[in-house]
Amino acid sequence: MTIIFGVPLAVFMGQLMLGLINGAFYALLSLGLAVIFGLLKIINFAHGAQYMLGAFVAMLALEYLGINYWAALLLVPLVVGTLGVVIERLILRRIAHLDHLYGLLLTYGLALILEGTLINIFGVSGSSYPTPEALQGGLNLGFMFLPTYRAWVLVAALVVCGGTWFIIERTRLGAYLRAGTENPALMQAFGVNVPQLITLTYGFGVALAAFAGVLAAPLYPVSPTMGSSLLIVVFAVVVIGGMGSILGAIITGLAMGLIEGLTKVYYPEAANTVIFLVMILVLLLRPAGLFGKEA
């Protein structure tokens, strides 16, 4: 039996892969938060509830409309993202000129309303979502058995994260978004509809959360509370990477997943707190985050 760092190779690699899977979800959700805060300066505390909505809408669409997993991957982010557009147009836009604290409290209240409503309807016990037939089974890598669906989650998350980074940092649309948040009056003078850009950006960030929810549905029980505990961890990841940093959210999300997975191997008692310990250390040494810009 091969031993690496004092533990069997299969155990080490299994936890490493589990950490990467968790990191993929951290990266996706952190990316949505970073897009919304970095471009709109909104601290979206409803992000966990919107992630949960993605999983719930996928489950209900399958149960009542027969919409399968592959269709849900495309349709659910559009549906939940549209809800985000409505929230921004009707609610968030009215407090856009106020302190960030108002947006935080408002989105936190929205999260409680969404979660409480679904608890009253469906209860707190989780429901299962079937793994798509094409992604069942696994891959024998020799040193470990990798479930096919977990491999798919990792690939899908990396593709979406990379595509989002490219759009925001390397395309004309991304340039408009960044310019519109830094100097909206000037962009308006050039004929760019800045309020519409802001609305669509918030909807896109919400859609990212919903996409992560659909990916998570076959892995974790679908319940109204599935996003609340995850949100705190994701906010810690965003702080470590740097508030508003797109690249920081992606890299830090994956890295924190790996660190958490390895901690479960060598010191399981600290697995649930290691991310917060890293956050404290980063805030002490670099308050703007690893990839954030100093004010």
C-alpha positions as CSV (number, residue, x, y, z in Angstrom):
1,M,0.0,0.0,0.0
2,T,1.4,3.4,-1.0
3,I,1.7,5.9,1.8
4,I,1.9,9.6,1.2
5,F,2.5,12.1,4.1
6,G,1.6,9.3,6.6
7,V,-1.8,8.3,5.1
8,P,-2.8,5.8,2.4
9,L,-2.6,7.3,-1.1
10,A,-6.3,6.4,-1.8
11,V,-7.4,8.3,1.3
12,F,-5.2,11.3,0.5
13,M,-6.3,11.5,-3.1
14,G,-10.0,10.9,-2.2
15,Q,-9.9,13.8,0.3
16,L,-8.0,15.9,-2.2
17,M,-10.7,15.3,-4.9
18,L,-13.5,15.9,-2.3
19,G,-11.8,19.2,-1.5
20,L,-11.6,20.2,-5.1
21,I,-15.4,19.4,-5.6
22,N,-16.2,21.6,-2.6
23,G,-13.8,24.2,-3.9
24,A,-15.6,24.2,-7.2
25,F,-18.8,25.2,-5.4
26,Y,-17.0,27.8,-3.3
27,A,-15.4,29.2,-6.5
28,L,-18.8,29.4,-8.4
29,L,-20.6,31.0,-5.5
30,S,-17.7,33.3,-4.6
31,L,-17.6,34.3,-8.3
32,G,-21.2,35.4,-8.2
33,L,-20.7,37.4,-5.1
34,A,-17.5,39.0,-6.5
35,V,-19.3,39.9,-9.7
36,I,-22.2,41.6,-7.8
37,F,-20.0,43.4,-5.3
38,G,-17.1,44.2,-7.6
39,L,-19.3,45.8,-10.3
40,L,-22.4,46.9,-8.3
41,K,-21.0,47.3,-4.7
42,I,-24.0,45.3,-3.4
43,I,-23.3,42.8,-0.5
44,N,-25.7,40.1,-1.7
45,F,-26.6,38.2,1.5
46,A,-29.4,36.4,-0.5
47,H,-26.8,34.5,-2.5
48,G,-27.1,31.4,-0.5
49,A,-30.9,31.4,-0.9
50,Q,-30.6,31.9,-4.6
51,Y,-28.2,28.9,-4.8
52,M,-30.9,26.9,-2.9
53,L,-33.5,28.2,-5.3
54,G,-31.5,26.8,-8.2
55,A,-31.6,23.3,-6.6
56,F,-35.2,23.6,-5.7
57,V,-36.4,24.8,-9.1
58,A,-34.5,22.0,-10.8
59,M,-36.1,19.4,-8.5
60,L,-39.6,20.8,-8.9
61,A,-39.2,21.1,-12.7
62,L,-38.2,17.5,-12.9
63,E,-41.0,16.3,-10.6
64,Y,-43.9,18.4,-12.1
65,L,-42.8,19.3,-15.6
66,G,-40.5,16.4,-16.5
67,I,-37.6,18.8,-17.3
68,N,-34.4,16.7,-17.1
69,Y,-31.1,17.7,-15.6
70,W,-29.5,18.9,-18.9
71,A,-32.4,21.2,-19.7
72,A,-32.4,22.4,-16.1
73,L,-28.7,23.4,-16.3
74,L,-29.8,25.9,-19.0
75,L,-33.3,26.9,-17.9
76,V,-33.0,27.2,-14.1
77,P,-30.2,29.8,-14.1
78,L,-32.4,31.8,-16.6
79,V,-35.4,31.5,-14.4
80,V,-33.7,32.4,-11.1
81,G,-31.6,35.0,-12.8
82,T,-34.8,36.7,-14.1
83,L,-36.0,36.7,-10.5
84,G,-32.8,38.5,-9.6
85,V,-33.4,41.1,-12.3
86,V,-36.9,41.7,-10.8
87,I,-35.4,42.1,-7.3
88,E,-32.8,44.6,-8.6
89,R,-35.3,46.6,-10.6
90,L,-38.0,46.8,-7.9
91,I,-36.1,46.7,-4.6
92,L,-32.3,47.1,-4.8
93,R,-32.3,50.1,-7.2
94,R,-34.3,52.1,-4.6
95,I,-31.4,51.9,-2.1
96,A,-28.5,52.0,-4.5
97,H,-27.5,55.5,-3.3
98,L,-27.5,54.4,0.4
99,D,-24.7,52.8,2.5
100,H,-23.8,49.2,1.7
101,L,-25.2,48.2,5.1
102,Y,-28.8,48.8,3.7
103,G,-28.2,46.4,0.8
104,L,-26.8,43.8,3.2
105,L,-29.8,44.0,5.5
106,L,-32.3,44.0,2.7
107,T,-30.8,41.0,0.9
108,Y,-30.5,39.1,4.2
109,G,-34.2,39.8,4.8
110,L,-35.0,38.5,1.3
111,A,-33.0,35.3,2.1
112,L,-35.0,34.7,5.3
113,I,-38.3,35.2,3.5
114,L,-37.3,32.7,0.7
115,E,-36.0,30.2,3.2
116,G,-38.9,30.5,5.6
117,T,-41.5,30.3,2.8
118,L,-40.0,27.1,1.5
119,I,-39.7,25.6,5.0
120,N,-43.4,26.2,5.5
121,I,-44.3,24.5,2.2
122,F,-41.7,21.6,2.1
123,G,-40.4,21.3,5.6
124,V,-36.7,21.1,6.5
125,S,-36.0,17.5,5.5
126,G,-34.0,17.3,2.3
127,S,-35.1,15.6,-0.9
128,S,-32.9,13.7,-3.4
129,Y,-32.4,14.6,-7.0
130,P,-31.4,11.7,-9.3
131,T,-28.0,11.7,-10.9
132,P,-28.3,11.9,-14.7
133,E,-27.9,8.4,-16.3
134,A,-25.0,9.6,-18.5
135,L,-23.0,10.6,-15.4
136,Q,-23.6,7.6,-13.2
137,G,-20.8,5.2,-12.4
138,G,-17.2,6.2,-12.0
139,L,-13.6,6.2,-13.3
140,N,-11.0,3.8,-11.9
141,L,-7.8,5.9,-11.7
142,G,-5.8,3.1,-10.2
143,F,-5.1,4.8,-6.9
144,M,-8.8,5.8,-6.4
145,F,-12.3,5.5,-7.7
146,L,-13.6,8.8,-9.0
147,P,-17.4,9.2,-9.4
148,T,-18.2,10.5,-12.9
149,Y,-20.6,13.1,-11.6
150,R,-18.1,14.6,-9.3
151,A,-15.6,14.9,-12.2
152,W,-18.3,16.6,-14.3
153,V,-19.0,19.1,-11.5
154,L,-15.4,20.1,-11.4
155,V,-15.1,20.5,-15.1
156,A,-18.4,22.4,-15.5
157,A,-17.5,24.8,-12.6
158,L,-14.0,25.5,-14.0
159,V,-15.4,26.2,-17.5
160,V,-18.1,28.6,-16.2
161,C,-15.6,30.3,-13.9
162,G,-13.0,30.7,-16.7
163,G,-15.7,31.9,-19.1
164,T,-17.0,34.5,-16.7
165,W,-13.5,35.8,-16.0
166,F,-12.8,36.1,-19.7
167,I,-16.0,38.0,-20.4
168,I,-15.4,40.5,-17.6
169,E,-11.7,41.0,-18.0
170,R,-11.1,40.5,-21.7
171,T,-14.1,41.6,-23.7
172,R,-15.7,44.9,-24.7
173,L,-18.8,44.1,-22.7
174,G,-16.7,43.6,-19.6
175,A,-15.0,46.9,-20.2
176,Y,-18.4,48.6,-20.4
177,L,-19.4,47.0,-17.1
178,R,-16.2,48.1,-15.3
179,A,-16.4,51.6,-16.7
180,G,-20.1,51.9,-16.0
181,T,-19.5,51.2,-12.3
182,E,-16.5,53.5,-12.0
183,N,-17.9,56.5,-13.9
184,P,-21.6,55.9,-14.8
185,A,-22.3,59.6,-15.8
186,L,-19.5,59.4,-18.5
187,M,-20.8,56.1,-19.8
188,Q,-24.3,57.5,-20.0
189,A,-23.0,60.4,-22.0
190,F,-21.5,57.9,-24.5
191,G,-25.0,56.3,-24.9
192,V,-24.5,53.2,-22.7
193,N,-27.6,52.3,-20.7
194,V,-25.8,51.9,-17.3
195,P,-28.9,51.1,-15.2
196,Q,-29.7,48.2,-17.6
197,L,-26.1,47.0,-17.4
198,I,-26.4,47.0,-13.6
199,T,-29.6,45.1,-13.6
200,L,-28.3,42.4,-16.0
201,T,-25.1,42.1,-14.0
202,Y,-27.0,41.4,-10.8
203,G,-29.2,38.9,-12.7
204,F,-26.0,37.2,-14.0
205,G,-24.5,36.9,-10.5
206,V,-27.8,35.3,-9.3
207,A,-27.8,33.0,-12.3
208,L,-24.3,31.8,-11.3
209,A,-25.6,30.9,-7.9
210,A,-28.6,29.0,-9.4
211,F,-26.2,27.1,-11.8
212,A,-24.2,26.0,-8.7
213,G,-27.5,24.9,-7.1
214,V,-28.4,22.7,-10.1
215,L,-24.9,21.2,-10.0
216,A,-25.3,20.5,-6.3
217,A,-28.8,18.9,-6.4
218,P,-27.6,15.4,-7.3
219,L,-24.8,15.6,-4.7
220,Y,-26.5,17.0,-1.6
221,P,-30.0,16.8,-0.1
222,V,-32.2,19.6,-1.6
223,S,-33.6,21.5,1.4
224,P,-34.5,25.1,2.2
225,T,-31.6,25.5,4.5
226,M,-28.9,24.1,2.1
227,G,-27.6,27.6,1.3
228,S,-27.6,29.3,4.7
229,S,-24.6,27.5,6.2
230,L,-22.6,27.5,2.9
231,L,-23.0,31.3,2.5
232,I,-20.9,32.1,5.6
233,V,-18.1,30.0,4.2
234,V,-18.4,31.6,0.8
235,F,-18.2,35.1,2.2
236,A,-15.1,34.1,4.1
237,V,-13.6,32.9,0.7
238,V,-14.5,36.2,-0.9
239,V,-12.8,38.2,1.9
240,I,-9.7,36.0,1.6
241,G,-9.5,36.5,-2.2
242,G,-10.4,40.2,-2.0
243,M,-13.9,41.7,-2.2
244,G,-14.8,42.2,-5.8
245,S,-11.8,40.3,-7.3
246,I,-13.0,37.9,-10.0
247,L,-9.8,36.0,-10.3
248,G,-9.3,36.0,-6.5
249,A,-12.8,34.4,-6.0
250,I,-12.0,31.6,-8.4
251,I,-8.5,30.8,-7.2
252,T,-9.3,31.2,-3.5
253,G,-12.4,29.1,-3.8
254,L,-10.5,26.2,-5.2
255,A,-7.6,26.6,-2.8
256,M,-9.8,26.8,0.3
257,G,-11.6,23.6,-0.8
258,L,-8.3,21.8,-1.1
259,I,-7.1,23.2,2.3
260,E,-10.4,22.1,3.9
261,G,-10.1,18.6,2.3
262,L,-6.5,18.1,3.5
263,T,-7.4,19.3,7.0
264,K,-10.0,16.6,7.2
265,V,-7.2,14.0,6.6
266,Y,-4.6,15.4,9.1
267,Y,-6.7,17.2,11.7
268,P,-10.4,16.6,11.2
269,E,-11.4,18.7,14.3
270,A,-10.3,21.9,12.5
271,A,-11.9,21.1,9.1
272,N,-14.9,23.3,9.8
273,T,-12.9,26.3,11.0
274,V,-9.7,26.2,8.9
275,I,-11.2,28.6,6.3
276,F,-12.1,31.2,9.0
277,L,-8.6,30.8,10.5
278,V,-7.1,31.6,7.1
279,M,-9.5,34.5,6.7
280,I,-8.3,36.0,10.1
281,L,-4.6,35.5,9.1
282,V,-5.2,37.2,5.7
283,L,-7.1,40.1,7.2
284,L,-4.2,40.7,9.7
285,L,-1.5,40.6,7.1
286,R,-3.4,42.0,4.0
287,P,-6.8,43.5,4.8
288,A,-7.7,44.0,1.1
289,G,-7.4,40.2,0.5
290,L,-4.9,38.2,-1.4
291,F,-6.0,39.6,-4.8
292,G,-7.7,42.8,-3.7
293,K,-6.5,46.3,-4.3
294,E,-5.4,48.4,-1.4
295,A,-7.6,51.5,-0.9
